[in-house]
Amino acid sequence: GCTDEEDFAAEGIKDTQFILGLQLATETSTTLHIGCGMGRVEKQLVEHVAAVHGIDVSRVMIQRAREYVKHPRAHFHVGNGENLSTFTDDMFDLIYSLLVFQHFPKTTALSYLQEVKRTLKPGGRFLCQYQYKGEEENIEDPDPSHPWGIRLYNEREIREMAGQAGLTIERFIDLEEA
């Protein structure tokens, strides 16, 4: 929905303020953004934390992120779309993902949640946005091979997947909106 570079930057500021407002990152935090695209959040967040990492399956987006966020504490990685094998155990204080998990087949989403658990430091936090459906809504997922199909989640599914990955849900924020 951005019409120009100013709108694009404003969205990065908004998302960064949201993360910082939740007190999920401090000046000593190392963060990872799953599905970072061009790095609009990292451009802002790098000024508030020790290091930012972004991962995306698109080599083009990662190249653009490296050009857009020229900062020594900003690191961008091309991912394989299946896991976080690029990273070591207990590496991040905060991992976040916005508008990405809805595109993964649910088996891939679970794999990523397991990888989040592995790569988070003890006491680390994970912020993830899901497309929501009501508990009783019966909306079928698109074919798993569909690369941009939207998968909707209800609260029960999110809780089950988090439990399977060994993650504890602290809270839901704006469930009806997300």
Beta strands, then each sheet from edge to edge (+ up, - down):
strand 1: 30-34
strand 2: 51-56
strand 3: 74-78
strand 4: 92-97
strand 5: 120-128
strand 6: 131-132
strand 7: 152-153
sheet 1: 3+ 2+ 1+ 4+ 5+
sheet 2: 6+ 7+
end
